[in-house]
Amino acid sequence: MPNDVSILRALNVEIGQAEMLGDRQRLDAILAPTFAFQRADGTTLDRKAFLDKETFNGRRIRETEIESIALYRKRAVVSSISIMNEARVHNLCLFIKQGDEWKLLGWAIELL
């Protein structure tokens, strides 16, 4: 049975793939009921706006490199680098464990 670190590592890669493919249904299942996303320019989106965002078109090429995963009981912070086309961004993701599932509560990115 996979441990929480391996689950979070796989989940972060899966989030990138779901975003790249435009799989709103999978992202909807991963996001916590209350979710916040901060773009590199500082603007923030709530859950609905994130799932509905215009740039969410499945055309971006994306790779995810996990830097670190810190567990705090039923909370986790994942730091990663995403490469989208030629842009590199740093991601900080806050996950919470609800029952047996990890849910993404917050995500903030910054251009590198």
Secondary structure, 3 states (H helix, E strand, C coil): CCCHHHHHHHHHHHHHHHHHHCCHHHHHHHEEEEEEEECCCCCEEEHHHHHHCCCCCCCCCEEEEEEEEEEECCEEEEEEEEEECCEEEEEEEEEEEECCEEEEEEEEEEEC
